[in-house]
Amino acid sequence: ETAVFQTPNYHVTQVGNEVSFNCKQTLGHDTMYWYKQDSKKLLKIMFSYNNKQLIVNETVPRRFSPQSSDKAHLNLRIKSVEPEDSAVYLCASSWDWGGQDTQYFGPGTRLLVL
Amino acid sequence: GEKVEQHESTLSVREGDSAVINCTYTDTASSYFPWYKQEAGKSLHFVIDIRSNVDRKQSQRLTVLLDKKAKRFSLHITATQPEDSAIYFCAASASGSWQLIFGSGTQLTVMP
């Protein structure tokens, strides 16, 4: 049963455009995450957000930014996409802050940058 | 920082056989070790985890072993079934860390 929802499923755009992906969780969790999964299936955490506290993976380019209206929503904005941004972006949530708790993943948003 | 290495990139077994996937980690402070499964075209879902206060945990056909001295942990799947075919990711996290570090994944194929 899906409890972490992501839209859109798939997005195609041109280099330099701005895109925004949505994520909503209905589990009542306190923490949400964004991951990037590349074409080799490698997973890299991008952001973690809890009680208005944001932690950013220092390797994430500044054109990426998370946006949250409440603890159930964490969107991802990419200001000016580059070809290397083509990937699947996975949203996840968990009860506890940090990496010590089970994370529940959404279905992902596949981004293709032409 | 923490690095998690997943040693088998692919693994093929016959239906009914056992499968073992091995991972090593570098941070001695790591204390939480979950495993996730990703079926073709789908997202990740949690399968089993182990914390550093134990060295073995079993859930039905899945067993996780943790060797803290060797900084190694493994997933054992017995009586494999075709629906076990997926990519399995190991991960590790240290106490006080904000992030889970994933291995590179093992594509498990269970042949009928």
Backbone of each chain as ProteinMPNN parsed JSONL, in Angstrom:
{"seq_chain_A": "ETAVFQTPNYHVTQVGNEVSFNCKQTLGHDTMYWYKQDSKKLLKIMFSYNNKQLIVNETVPRRFSPQSSDKAHLNLRIKSVEPEDSAVYLCASSWDWGGQDTQYFGPGTRLLVL", "coords_chain_A": {"N_chain_A": [[0.846, -1.192, 0.0], [0.696, 2.113, -0.981], [2.18, 4.821, 0.646], [3.734, 6.93, 0.448], [3.762, 9.434, -1.749], [4.468, 10.494, -5.018], [4.754, 13.035, -7.474], [5.54, 14.405, -10.688], [5.313, 11.156, -12.387], [7.093, 10.942, -14.38], [9.272, 13.074, -16.164], [10.182, 15.171, -18.803], [12.537, 17.458, -19.958], [14.199, 20.489, -21.069], [17.666, 21.468, -21.116], [18.574, 23.891, -18.73], [16.038, 24.641, -17.97], [13.556, 25.101, -15.336], [12.461, 22.833, -12.851], [10.03, 21.137, -10.832], [9.352, 18.848, -8.29], [6.949, 16.884, -6.586], [6.238, 15.636, -3.295], [4.49, 13.675, -0.998], [3.665, 12.408, 2.183], [1.686, 10.063, 3.947], [1.976, 8.891, 6.359], [2.383, 10.093, 8.75], [4.907, 10.612, 9.548], [7.917, 12.143, 10.883], [10.177, 12.909, 9.541], [11.56, 13.611, 6.353], [12.998, 12.767, 3.164], [15.09, 13.31, 0.295], [16.368, 11.429, -2.365], [18.77, 10.693, -4.911], [18.803, 8.523, -7.618], [20.956, 7.103, -9.809], [21.708, 6.15, -13.242], [23.099, 3.807, -12.946], [21.972, 2.743, -10.798], [22.897, 3.64, -8.39], [22.524, 5.061, -5.181], [22.072, 8.199, -3.744], [21.926, 10.299, -0.98], [20.242, 13.395, -0.797], [18.878, 15.446, 0.625], [17.694, 15.984, 3.977], [14.888, 16.447, 6.012], [13.413, 17.756, 8.872], [11.105, 18.756, 11.268], [11.294, 21.427, 10.475], [13.984, 21.663, 10.261], [16.669, 21.551, 8.143], [18.881, 19.422, 6.48], [21.576, 19.367, 4.343], [23.173, 17.493, 1.877], [26.468, 18.055, 1.285], [27.533, 17.704, -1.221], [25.599, 18.196, -3.054], [24.548, 20.095, -5.808], [23.966, 23.671, -5.882], [21.761, 24.381, -7.357], [19.743, 22.742, -6.706], [16.976, 22.593, -4.526], [15.102, 21.985, -1.571], [11.628, 22.163, -0.676], [9.256, 22.851, 1.755], [5.968, 22.71, 3.053], [4.673, 21.691, 5.2], [5.013, 19.007, 7.62], [4.308, 16.795, 6.191], [4.823, 17.133, 3.565], [7.345, 17.395, 1.127], [8.893, 19.005, -1.287], [10.871, 19.083, -4.298], [12.972, 21.253, -5.92], [14.54, 22.135, -8.949], [16.629, 24.435, -10.177], [17.892, 25.173, -12.646], [18.184, 22.965, -14.898], [20.634, 20.428, -15.612], [22.297, 18.202, -17.948], [23.371, 16.056, -16.46], [21.614, 15.792, -14.419], [19.681, 14.05, -15.068], [17.95, 11.347, -13.913], [16.505, 9.132, -11.444], [14.448, 10.412, -8.981], [13.969, 9.911, -5.679], [11.704, 10.05, -3.057], [11.471, 9.83, 0.473], [10.385, 8.76, 3.768], [10.506, 8.784, 7.375], [10.081, 7.866, 10.869], [11.995, 8.654, 12.783], [14.59, 11.067, 13.203], [17.575, 11.24, 11.305], [19.626, 8.467, 10.21], [18.68, 6.101, 11.412], [16.362, 4.637, 11.345], [13.6, 2.829, 9.887], [13.053, 3.528, 6.524], [10.577, 4.73, 4.31], [9.813, 4.508, 0.985], [8.844, 6.512, -1.836], [7.371, 6.078, -5.163], [9.036, 7.271, -6.995], [10.361, 9.815, -9.221], [11.08, 10.081, -12.509], [13.503, 11.807, -14.227], [14.328, 13.261, -17.272], [16.707, 14.957, -18.989], [17.099, 16.848, -21.775]], "CA_chain_A": [[0.0, 0.0, 0.0], [1.522, 3.302, -1.106], [1.938, 5.84, 1.642], [4.571, 8.055, 0.044], [3.277, 9.717, -3.094], [5.315, 11.427, -5.769], [4.302, 13.448, -8.808], [5.0, 13.459, -11.665], [6.056, 9.901, -12.5], [8.116, 11.081, -15.406], [9.321, 14.452, -16.671], [11.209, 15.441, -19.802], [12.719, 18.903, -20.055], [15.407, 20.939, -21.76], [18.716, 22.05, -20.29], [18.355, 25.275, -18.322], [14.689, 24.858, -17.442], [13.304, 24.852, -13.914], [11.475, 21.786, -12.624], [9.657, 20.953, -9.433], [8.741, 17.555, -8.04], [6.186, 16.886, -5.343], [6.224, 14.439, -2.468], [3.594, 13.75, 0.155], [3.564, 11.139, 2.909], [0.486, 9.988, 4.795], [2.322, 8.017, 7.481], [2.554, 10.878, 9.963], [6.334, 10.638, 9.892], [8.49, 13.454, 11.204], [11.352, 13.214, 8.713], [11.459, 13.27, 4.93], [14.289, 12.753, 2.464], [15.189, 13.157, -1.159], [17.519, 10.686, -2.865], [18.955, 10.597, -6.35], [19.278, 7.218, -8.073], [21.446, 7.309, -11.171], [21.439, 5.077, -14.217], [23.724, 2.576, -12.448], [21.192, 2.385, -9.606], [23.538, 4.148, -7.17], [21.646, 5.939, -4.406], [22.778, 9.235, -2.99], [20.999, 11.172, -0.283], [20.403, 14.797, -1.152], [18.388, 16.303, 1.712], [16.889, 15.428, 5.04], [14.121, 17.574, 6.558], [12.708, 17.349, 10.079], [10.719, 19.866, 12.137], [11.813, 22.665, 9.901], [15.442, 21.637, 10.183], [17.088, 20.975, 6.876], [20.286, 19.063, 6.326], [21.905, 19.257, 2.924], [24.411, 16.816, 1.514], [27.33, 19.125, 0.753], [27.888, 17.449, -2.63], [24.461, 18.533, -3.922], [24.695, 21.436, -6.409], [23.074, 24.682, -5.311], [20.547, 24.549, -8.162], [18.72, 21.908, -6.082], [16.514, 23.075, -3.228], [13.866, 21.375, -1.097], [10.628, 23.127, -0.217], [8.278, 22.164, 2.584], [4.903, 23.519, 3.627], [4.389, 21.053, 6.483], [5.864, 17.822, 7.754], [3.855, 15.744, 5.288], [5.188, 17.483, 2.191], [8.696, 17.887, 0.844], [9.067, 19.091, -2.727], [12.236, 19.287, -4.769], [13.048, 22.188, -7.045], [15.834, 22.247, -9.62], [16.497, 25.765, -10.769], [18.353, 25.214, -14.033], [18.626, 21.576, -14.995], [21.784, 20.059, -16.428], [22.13, 16.817, -18.431], [23.718, 15.081, -15.422], [20.505, 15.68, -13.467], [18.827, 12.947, -15.493], [18.026, 10.316, -12.88], [15.247, 8.943, -10.716], [14.48, 11.084, -7.688], [13.145, 9.16, -4.732], [11.348, 10.682, -1.794], [11.282, 8.831, 1.533], [10.072, 9.329, 5.082], [10.707, 7.905, 8.528], [9.691, 8.475, 12.139], [13.09, 9.273, 13.505], [15.62, 11.876, 12.567], [18.82, 10.514, 11.102], [19.532, 7.24, 9.422], [18.569, 4.953, 12.315], [14.982, 4.162, 11.359], [13.115, 2.35, 8.595], [12.591, 4.564, 5.604], [9.55, 4.302, 3.359], [10.107, 5.224, -0.258], [7.841, 6.724, -2.861], [7.622, 5.372, -6.422], [10.088, 7.945, -7.758], [10.117, 10.658, -10.393], [12.184, 9.932, -13.471], [13.78, 13.05, -14.947], [15.188, 13.178, -18.447], [17.104, 16.296, -19.435], [17.578, 16.763, -23.17]], "C_chain_A": [[0.884, 1.245, 0.0], [1.149, 4.302, -0.035], [2.826, 7.046, 1.41], [4.284, 8.266, -1.434], [4.19, 10.749, -3.756], [4.652, 11.759, -7.098], [5.323, 14.429, -9.375], [5.771, 12.144, -11.623], [7.283, 10.093, -13.373], [8.088, 12.513, -15.916], [10.483, 14.599, -17.634], [11.317, 16.944, -19.954], [14.023, 19.229, -20.766], [16.411, 21.5, -20.756], [18.39, 23.518, -19.989], [16.98, 25.564, -17.752], [14.636, 24.614, -15.932], [12.245, 23.766, -13.798], [11.198, 21.685, -11.133], [8.925, 19.627, -9.288], [8.084, 17.565, -6.667], [6.276, 15.561, -4.606], [5.324, 14.682, -1.261], [3.597, 12.395, 0.845], [2.376, 11.2, 3.859], [0.718, 9.098, 6.012], [2.447, 8.775, 8.8], [3.991, 10.982, 10.424], [6.838, 12.057, 10.093], [9.612, 13.872, 10.267], [11.117, 12.765, 7.283], [12.806, 13.475, 4.263], [14.076, 12.82, 0.957], [16.488, 12.434, -1.474], [17.571, 10.822, -4.374], [19.46, 9.191, -6.664], [19.687, 7.344, -9.527], [21.212, 6.078, -12.029], [22.094, 3.758, -13.823], [23.072, 2.101, -11.148], [21.849, 2.844, -8.303], [22.638, 5.174, -6.51], [22.477, 6.949, -3.635], [21.749, 10.102, -2.291], [21.309, 12.619, -0.634], [20.053, 15.699, 0.029], [17.668, 15.456, 2.749], [16.194, 16.602, 5.722], [13.272, 17.089, 7.722], [12.398, 18.565, 10.917], [11.357, 21.185, 11.724], [13.343, 22.741, 9.908], [15.859, 20.903, 8.925], [18.562, 20.627, 6.942], [20.532, 18.77, 4.861], [23.186, 18.471, 2.764], [25.277, 17.826, 0.781], [27.715, 18.913, -0.708], [26.758, 17.836, -3.584], [24.646, 19.952, -4.486], [23.625, 22.395, -5.909], [21.795, 24.882, -6.114], [19.401, 23.672, -7.628], [18.288, 22.546, -4.766], [15.223, 22.374, -2.837], [12.926, 22.474, -0.624], [9.558, 22.366, 0.561], [7.246, 23.124, 3.128], [4.499, 22.98, 5.0], [5.12, 19.726, 6.514], [5.445, 16.691, 6.833], [4.286, 15.976, 3.843], [6.645, 17.936, 2.111], [8.894, 17.837, -0.66], [10.533, 19.345, -3.052], [12.206, 20.181, -5.993], [14.459, 22.167, -7.616], [15.764, 23.493, -10.481], [16.888, 25.814, -12.247], [18.985, 23.864, -14.332], [19.807, 21.416, -15.945], [21.597, 18.618, -16.904], [22.417, 15.767, -17.348], [22.644, 14.958, -14.334], [19.525, 14.585, -13.877], [19.025, 11.771, -14.552], [16.607, 10.062, -12.388], [15.411, 9.597, -9.356], [13.458, 10.418, -6.776], [12.943, 9.961, -3.46], [11.128, 9.575, -0.768], [10.904, 9.539, 2.828], [10.342, 8.305, 6.166], [10.245, 8.638, 9.783], [10.831, 9.303, 12.704], [13.997, 10.088, 12.618], [16.873, 11.033, 12.388], [18.59, 9.179, 10.427], [19.311, 5.992, 10.243], [17.178, 4.322, 12.337], [14.591, 3.71, 9.959], [12.605, 3.515, 7.756], [11.615, 3.96, 4.606], [9.676, 5.173, 2.114], [8.872, 5.397, -1.127], [8.238, 6.027, -4.156], [8.686, 6.027, -7.299], [9.548, 8.822, -8.875], [11.329, 10.536, -11.299], [12.314, 11.219, -14.264], [14.712, 12.77, -16.104], [15.445, 14.588, -18.941], [17.726, 16.181, -20.822], [18.556, 17.881, -23.493]], "O_chain_A": [[1.725, 1.41, 0.883], [-0.026, 4.601, 0.178], [2.693, 8.065, 2.088], [4.531, 7.39, -2.262], [4.617, 11.726, -3.141], [4.072, 10.897, -7.758], [5.914, 15.204, -8.623], [6.766, 12.027, -10.908], [8.342, 9.507, -13.151], [7.019, 13.101, -16.081], [11.613, 14.212, -17.336], [10.303, 17.634, -20.065], [14.841, 18.348, -21.028], [16.033, 21.951, -19.675], [17.987, 24.277, -20.871], [16.768, 26.602, -17.125], [15.534, 24.013, -15.343], [11.26, 23.764, -14.535], [12.007, 22.084, -10.295], [8.009, 19.317, -10.049], [8.587, 18.167, -5.718], [6.378, 14.499, -5.22], [5.382, 15.722, -0.604], [3.54, 11.356, 0.188], [2.096, 12.225, 4.481], [-0.233, 8.609, 6.622], [2.602, 8.159, 9.854], [4.264, 11.391, 11.552], [6.287, 13.025, 9.567], [9.963, 15.05, 10.201], [10.557, 11.699, 7.028], [13.642, 14.249, 4.731], [13.029, 12.441, 0.433], [17.552, 12.758, -0.945], [16.552, 11.037, -5.031], [20.422, 8.72, -6.059], [18.861, 7.656, -10.384], [20.601, 5.101, -11.598], [21.694, 2.701, -14.309], [23.559, 1.182, -10.49], [21.395, 2.468, -7.222], [22.064, 6.04, -7.171], [23.451, 6.601, -2.967], [20.809, 10.588, -2.92], [22.468, 13.017, -0.753], [20.817, 16.595, 0.391], [17.122, 14.391, 2.461], [16.817, 17.631, 5.984], [12.507, 16.134, 7.588], [13.298, 19.334, 11.253], [11.884, 21.935, 12.546], [13.916, 23.783, 9.591], [15.444, 19.769, 8.682], [19.386, 21.422, 7.395], [19.79, 18.021, 4.225], [24.178, 18.748, 3.439], [24.861, 18.387, -0.233], [28.176, 19.846, -1.365], [26.944, 17.806, -4.8], [24.873, 20.897, -3.73], [22.52, 21.983, -5.556], [20.843, 25.483, -5.618], [18.249, 23.828, -8.031], [19.127, 22.988, -3.981], [14.342, 22.185, -3.675], [13.353, 23.559, -0.23], [9.023, 21.364, 0.085], [7.579, 24.209, 3.604], [4.038, 23.734, 5.857], [5.777, 19.356, 5.542], [6.176, 15.708, 6.71], [4.124, 15.097, 2.997], [7.109, 18.744, 2.915], [9.046, 16.762, -1.241], [11.319, 19.763, -2.201], [11.51, 19.906, -6.97], [15.444, 22.179, -6.877], [14.946, 23.591, -11.395], [16.205, 26.485, -13.021], [20.165, 23.641, -14.06], [19.961, 22.148, -16.923], [20.808, 17.882, -16.313], [21.781, 14.713, -17.321], [22.755, 14.121, -13.437], [18.633, 14.235, -13.106], [20.136, 11.26, -14.41], [15.646, 10.683, -12.844], [16.399, 9.362, -8.661], [12.262, 10.372, -7.066], [13.892, 10.478, -2.87], [10.648, 8.495, -1.114], [11.078, 10.75, 2.969], [10.4, 7.104, 5.903], [10.044, 9.852, 9.776], [10.67, 10.472, 13.053], [14.142, 9.816, 11.426], [17.19, 10.201, 13.239], [17.454, 8.822, 10.115], [19.716, 4.909, 9.82], [16.855, 3.558, 13.247], [15.174, 4.149, 8.968], [11.838, 4.359, 8.218], [11.797, 2.841, 4.126], [9.648, 6.402, 2.184], [7.98, 4.548, -1.152], [9.321, 5.448, -4.242], [9.182, 5.408, -8.24], [8.453, 8.612, -9.397], [12.454, 10.845, -10.907], [11.359, 11.67, -14.895], [15.75, 12.127, -15.945], [14.514, 15.323, -19.272], [18.739, 15.509, -21.014], [19.054, 17.96, -24.616]]}, "seq_chain_B": "GEKVEQHESTLSVREGDSAVINCTYTDTASSYFPWYKQEAGKSLHFVIDIRSNVDRKQSQRLTVLLDKKAKRFSLHITATQPEDSAIYFCAASASGSWQLIFGSGTQLTVMP", "coords_chain_B": {"N_chain_B": [[34.244, 9.895, 5.446], [31.538, 7.538, 6.047], [31.651, 4.486, 4.192], [30.06, 2.088, 2.21], [30.426, -1.078, 1.016], [29.305, -3.261, -1.442], [29.622, -6.483, -2.278], [28.948, -8.343, -4.274], [27.885, -7.75, -7.461], [26.133, -8.958, -9.131], [24.096, -11.875, -8.784], [23.254, -15.167, -9.266], [20.964, -17.733, -8.705], [19.511, -21.0, -8.325], [16.055, -21.756, -8.169], [14.865, -22.422, -4.955], [17.367, -22.826, -3.893], [19.87, -21.36, -1.648], [20.725, -17.903, -1.127], [23.346, -15.549, -0.724], [24.279, -12.352, 0.227], [26.824, -10.043, 0.532], [28.163, -7.404, 2.527], [30.397, -4.732, 3.369], [31.531, -2.274, 5.732], [32.889, 0.939, 6.687], [32.928, 2.699, 8.859], [33.446, 2.567, 12.223], [31.631, 3.409, 14.047], [29.171, 2.813, 13.08], [25.892, 1.632, 13.497], [23.454, 0.738, 12.695], [21.874, -1.294, 10.334], [20.229, -1.665, 7.606], [18.366, -3.512, 5.077], [17.274, -3.196, 1.746], [14.923, -3.792, -0.872], [14.609, -3.706, -4.377], [12.446, -4.102, -6.854], [12.148, -4.748, -10.377], [11.627, -1.789, -12.132], [10.379, -0.607, -10.005], [10.078, 1.02, -6.755], [12.182, 1.347, -3.789], [11.821, -0.991, -1.133], [11.718, -1.721, 2.323], [13.275, -4.575, 3.79], [14.556, -6.043, 5.902], [16.326, -5.47, 8.971], [19.241, -4.89, 11.081], [20.594, -4.209, 14.272], [23.454, -2.948, 16.049], [23.614, -4.141, 18.53], [23.055, -6.775, 18.437], [23.982, -9.898, 16.828], [22.728, -11.404, 14.989], [19.767, -11.782, 13.116], [16.57, -12.929, 12.33], [13.976, -13.265, 9.937], [11.454, -14.949, 8.839], [12.263, -16.298, 5.792], [14.552, -14.846, 5.629], [17.739, -13.928, 6.86], [19.893, -11.902, 8.719], [23.285, -11.372, 9.274], [25.73, -10.039, 11.432], [28.997, -8.979, 11.72], [30.868, -7.375, 13.735], [33.511, -7.015, 14.29], [34.865, -7.595, 11.933], [33.656, -5.715, 10.423], [31.471, -6.292, 8.77], [28.503, -7.349, 7.154], [25.74, -9.459, 6.287], [23.209, -10.718, 4.076], [21.073, -13.399, 4.121], [19.195, -15.513, 2.173], [16.938, -18.042, 2.237], [15.607, -20.961, 0.565], [14.942, -19.874, -2.035], [12.785, -17.995, -4.214], [11.21, -17.264, -7.385], [10.078, -14.701, -7.152], [11.798, -13.442, -5.447], [13.689, -12.32, -6.982], [15.42, -9.41, -7.663], [16.911, -6.162, -7.094], [19.047, -5.911, -4.401], [19.788, -3.804, -1.759], [22.235, -2.987, 0.581], [22.75, -1.088, 3.592], [24.117, 1.394, 5.812], [24.349, 3.092, 8.944], [25.591, 5.46, 11.214], [25.361, 6.022, 14.75], [23.9, 9.06, 15.642], [24.346, 10.073, 13.179], [23.02, 11.721, 10.323], [22.345, 10.47, 8.045], [21.707, 7.671, 5.876], [23.849, 5.381, 4.447], [24.158, 3.895, 1.372], [24.922, 0.726, -0.156], [26.085, -0.415, -3.403], [24.289, -2.096, -4.56], [22.948, -5.36, -5.35], [22.123, -7.409, -7.939], [19.909, -9.854, -7.795], [19.086, -12.877, -9.241], [16.716, -15.33, -9.54], [16.524, -18.415, -10.78], [14.156, -20.46, -12.461]], "CA_chain_B": [[32.919, 9.456, 5.885], [31.183, 6.124, 5.917], [31.513, 3.881, 2.864], [29.483, 0.742, 2.268], [30.749, -1.812, -0.202], [28.495, -4.447, -1.666], [30.651, -7.209, -3.007], [28.431, -9.012, -5.46], [27.002, -6.877, -8.233], [25.081, -9.847, -9.618], [24.083, -13.192, -8.15], [22.218, -16.031, -9.843], [20.765, -18.99, -7.986], [18.36, -21.791, -8.78], [14.91, -21.719, -7.257], [14.989, -23.377, -3.858], [18.694, -22.7, -3.285], [20.081, -20.181, -0.794], [21.514, -16.798, -1.683], [24.016, -14.749, 0.3], [24.801, -11.076, -0.266], [27.757, -9.548, 1.539], [28.506, -5.975, 2.545], [31.33, -4.268, 4.385], [31.41, -0.848, 6.012], [34.169, 1.479, 7.153], [32.818, 3.507, 10.082], [33.258, 1.711, 13.398], [30.487, 3.927, 14.813], [27.919, 2.371, 12.458], [25.124, 0.83, 14.451], [22.17, 0.339, 12.125], [22.185, -1.903, 9.041], [19.013, -2.174, 6.954], [18.414, -4.013, 3.702], [16.134, -2.805, 0.942], [14.729, -4.555, -2.111], [14.035, -2.923, -5.462], [12.04, -4.922, -7.991], [12.297, -4.057, -11.66], [10.681, -0.715, -12.399], [9.687, -0.166, -8.783], [10.898, 1.741, -5.778], [12.782, 0.522, -2.751], [11.095, -1.213, 0.1], [12.475, -2.286, 3.427], [13.049, -6.006, 3.99], [14.995, -6.478, 7.219], [17.45, -4.682, 9.466], [19.892, -5.376, 12.286], [21.311, -3.165, 15.01], [24.763, -3.453, 16.485], [23.569, -4.825, 19.826], [22.887, -8.207, 18.178], [24.783, -10.3, 15.673], [21.918, -12.217, 14.082], [18.334, -11.511, 13.153], [15.891, -13.716, 11.306], [12.578, -13.0, 9.653], [11.009, -15.965, 7.876], [13.369, -16.874, 5.005], [15.671, -13.905, 5.611], [18.579, -13.801, 8.051], [21.001, -10.958, 8.604], [24.382, -11.612, 10.197], [26.591, -8.878, 11.607], [30.309, -9.241, 12.321], [31.359, -5.998, 13.994], [34.976, -7.021, 14.277], [35.275, -7.538, 10.524], [32.845, -4.661, 9.807], [30.838, -7.001, 7.659], [27.167, -7.878, 7.395], [25.298, -10.231, 5.132], [21.807, -11.117, 3.963], [20.925, -14.783, 3.682], [17.833, -15.846, 1.765], [16.809, -19.484, 2.026], [14.475, -21.435, -0.263], [14.643, -18.741, -2.913], [11.636, -18.089, -5.132], [11.364, -16.292, -8.479], [9.718, -13.337, -6.714], [12.929, -12.847, -4.733], [14.532, -11.646, -7.972], [15.36, -7.952, -7.456], [18.172, -5.596, -6.626], [19.077, -5.767, -2.954], [20.728, -2.785, -1.295], [22.549, -2.897, 2.001], [22.989, 0.295, 4.014], [24.64, 1.529, 7.173], [24.241, 4.421, 9.527], [26.201, 5.582, 12.536], [24.594, 6.76, 15.758], [24.121, 10.501, 15.552], [24.457, 10.488, 11.782], [21.729, 12.098, 9.75], [22.105, 9.829, 6.772], [21.898, 6.26, 5.598], [24.738, 5.218, 3.299], [23.775, 2.676, 0.668], [25.83, 0.016, -1.05], [25.817, -0.223, -4.831], [23.215, -2.984, -5.002], [23.215, -6.686, -5.913], [21.011, -7.932, -8.727], [19.687, -11.275, -7.545], [18.2, -13.544, -10.191], [16.362, -16.687, -9.124], [16.137, -19.106, -12.006], [13.23, -21.575, -12.184]], "C_chain_B": [[32.71, 7.98, 5.627], [31.151, 5.704, 4.446], [30.972, 2.469, 3.062], [29.759, 0.074, 0.931], [29.904, -3.068, -0.295], [29.25, -5.286, -2.669], [30.17, -7.881, -4.274], [27.542, -8.035, -6.216], [25.85, -7.687, -8.837], [25.22, -11.197, -8.921], [22.94, -13.978, -8.776], [22.16, -17.324, -9.051], [19.584, -19.711, -8.593], [17.279, -21.719, -7.714], [15.058, -22.811, -6.206], [16.345, -23.345, -3.182], [18.737, -21.486, -2.368], [20.908, -19.141, -1.523], [22.104, -16.007, -0.526], [24.584, -13.492, -0.35], [25.615, -10.445, 0.863], [28.043, -8.058, 1.39], [29.555, -5.717, 3.621], [31.146, -2.765, 4.564], [32.708, -0.366, 6.638], [34.089, 2.171, 8.512], [32.518, 2.613, 11.289], [32.085, 2.177, 14.254], [29.15, 3.495, 14.213], [27.188, 1.41, 13.37], [23.79, 0.331, 13.899], [22.402, -0.097, 10.687], [20.906, -2.462, 8.418], [19.312, -2.723, 5.566], [17.117, -3.603, 3.005], [16.125, -3.61, -0.356], [14.104, -3.629, -3.148], [13.727, -3.848, -6.625], [12.073, -4.07, -9.252], [11.203, -3.011, -11.852], [9.966, -0.169, -11.177], [10.636, 0.558, -7.849], [11.457, 0.776, -4.746], [11.758, 0.219, -1.662], [11.935, -2.023, 1.074], [12.203, -3.78, 3.54], [13.42, -6.467, 5.402], [16.121, -5.561, 7.674], [18.073, -5.364, 10.689], [20.598, -4.208, 12.951], [22.531, -3.793, 15.673], [24.747, -4.146, 17.841], [23.3, -6.327, 19.685], [23.75, -8.591, 16.994], [24.004, -11.159, 14.68], [20.451, -11.821, 14.243], [17.679, -12.263, 12.017], [14.448, -13.273, 11.175], [12.175, -13.915, 8.519], [12.214, -16.494, 7.102], [14.614, -15.991, 4.977], [16.411, -13.918, 6.942], [19.664, -12.79, 7.757], [22.018, -11.312, 9.677], [25.266, -10.377, 10.246], [27.862, -9.297, 12.327], [30.981, -7.886, 12.526], [32.874, -5.936, 13.924], [35.492, -6.865, 12.847], [34.579, -6.411, 9.78], [32.173, -5.205, 8.556], [29.433, -7.427, 8.072], [26.647, -8.514, 6.117], [23.816, -10.559, 5.245], [21.756, -12.52, 3.4], [19.455, -15.029, 3.375], [17.796, -17.338, 1.511], [15.587, -19.776, 1.156], [14.018, -20.339, -1.228], [13.512, -19.059, -3.882], [11.825, -17.059, -6.241], [11.039, -14.861, -8.053], [10.77, -12.691, -5.822], [13.855, -12.106, -5.692], [14.318, -10.137, -7.883], [16.778, -7.466, -7.223], [18.049, -5.421, -5.112], [20.172, -4.768, -2.576], [20.972, -2.97, 0.199], [22.817, -1.428, 2.327], [23.504, 0.299, 5.443], [24.504, 2.967, 7.627], [24.871, 4.406, 10.911], [25.266, 6.327, 13.475], [24.923, 8.239, 15.645], [24.276, 11.0, 14.129], [23.08, 10.801, 11.241], [21.385, 11.279, 8.518], [22.398, 8.329, 6.787], [22.793, 6.181, 4.358], [24.45, 3.873, 2.662], [24.952, 2.055, -0.067], [25.338, 0.163, -2.485], [24.768, -1.184, -5.387], [23.713, -4.307, -5.578], [21.97, -7.143, -6.652], [20.93, -9.435, -8.492], [18.692, -11.806, -8.566], [17.978, -14.965, -9.707], [15.797, -17.394, -10.347], [15.232, -20.285, -11.683], [13.912, -22.927, -12.391]], "O_chain_B": [[33.562, 7.281, 5.079], [30.695, 6.448, 3.578], [31.385, 1.754, 3.975], [29.387, 0.575, -0.13], [29.803, -3.838, 0.66], [29.494, -4.846, -3.792], [30.916, -7.976, -5.249], [26.553, -7.546, -5.671], [24.747, -7.176, -9.03], [26.313, -11.603, -8.524], [21.8, -13.514, -8.811], [23.19, -17.934, -8.762], [18.761, -19.114, -9.287], [17.56, -21.631, -6.519], [15.337, -23.968, -6.523], [16.481, -23.779, -2.038], [17.796, -20.695, -2.305], [21.688, -19.46, -2.42], [21.465, -15.815, 0.508], [25.286, -13.567, -1.358], [25.15, -10.331, 1.997], [28.149, -7.531, 0.283], [29.593, -6.395, 4.647], [30.667, -2.074, 3.666], [33.532, -1.172, 7.07], [35.081, 2.222, 9.239], [31.463, 1.983, 11.358], [31.595, 1.423, 15.095], [28.099, 3.785, 14.785], [27.781, 0.495, 13.942], [23.079, -0.417, 14.571], [23.036, 0.615, 9.907], [20.542, -3.609, 8.675], [20.351, -2.443, 4.969], [16.029, -3.653, 3.58], [17.162, -4.041, -0.858], [13.189, -2.865, -2.842], [14.636, -4.325, -7.304], [12.03, -2.841, -9.198], [10.013, -3.309, -11.749], [9.048, 0.642, -11.3], [11.83, 0.689, -8.117], [11.241, -0.434, -4.811], [10.935, 1.066, -1.315], [12.736, -2.877, 0.695], [11.062, -4.221, 3.407], [12.663, -7.21, 6.026], [16.795, -4.945, 6.849], [17.5, -6.295, 11.254], [21.134, -3.327, 12.279], [22.617, -5.011, 15.831], [25.769, -4.688, 18.263], [23.313, -7.062, 20.672], [24.201, -7.729, 16.24], [24.543, -11.59, 13.66], [19.969, -11.565, 15.346], [18.16, -12.245, 10.884], [13.784, -12.949, 12.16], [12.523, -13.673, 7.363], [13.109, -17.088, 7.704], [15.62, -16.355, 4.367], [15.798, -13.92, 8.009], [20.28, -12.81, 6.692], [21.667, -11.525, 10.837], [25.518, -9.744, 9.221], [27.815, -9.892, 13.403], [31.583, -7.329, 11.608], [33.446, -4.915, 13.541], [36.426, -6.107, 12.586], [34.884, -6.171, 8.612], [32.292, -4.66, 7.458], [29.21, -7.819, 9.218], [27.057, -8.157, 5.014], [23.254, -10.663, 6.335], [22.318, -12.801, 2.341], [18.583, -14.785, 4.209], [18.536, -17.848, 0.669], [14.673, -18.962, 1.032], [12.854, -19.938, -1.228], [13.309, -20.199, -4.302], [12.536, -16.073, -6.045], [11.656, -13.913, -8.539], [10.649, -11.516, -5.476], [14.716, -11.343, -5.254], [13.197, -9.646, -8.009], [17.721, -8.255, -7.162], [17.075, -4.858, -4.613], [21.318, -4.875, -3.014], [20.03, -3.093, 0.982], [23.08, -0.626, 1.431], [23.345, -0.673, 6.181], [24.537, 3.91, 6.838], [24.703, 3.457, 11.677], [24.474, 7.164, 13.042], [26.091, 8.62, 15.563], [24.333, 12.206, 13.892], [22.089, 10.206, 11.661], [20.274, 11.372, 7.997], [23.194, 7.815, 7.572], [22.526, 6.831, 3.347], [24.491, 2.838, 3.327], [25.854, 2.75, -0.536], [24.308, 0.786, -2.743], [24.401, -1.092, -6.558], [24.766, -4.364, -6.212], [20.893, -7.251, -6.067], [21.791, -10.19, -8.944], [17.602, -11.26, -8.737], [18.931, -15.714, -9.489], [14.747, -17.028, -10.876], [15.499, -21.032, -10.741], [13.284, -23.97, -12.205]]}, "name": "protein", "num_of_chains": 2, "seq": "ETAVFQTPNYHVTQVGNEVSFNCKQTLGHDTMYWYKQDSKKLLKIMFSYNNKQLIVNETVPRRFSPQSSDKAHLNLRIKSVEPEDSAVYLCASSWDWGGQDTQYFGPGTRLLVLGEKVEQHESTLSVREGDSAVINCTYTDTASSYFPWYKQEAGKSLHFVIDIRSNVDRKQSQRLTVLLDKKAKRFSLHITATQPEDSAIYFCAASASGSWQLIFGSGTQLTVMP"}
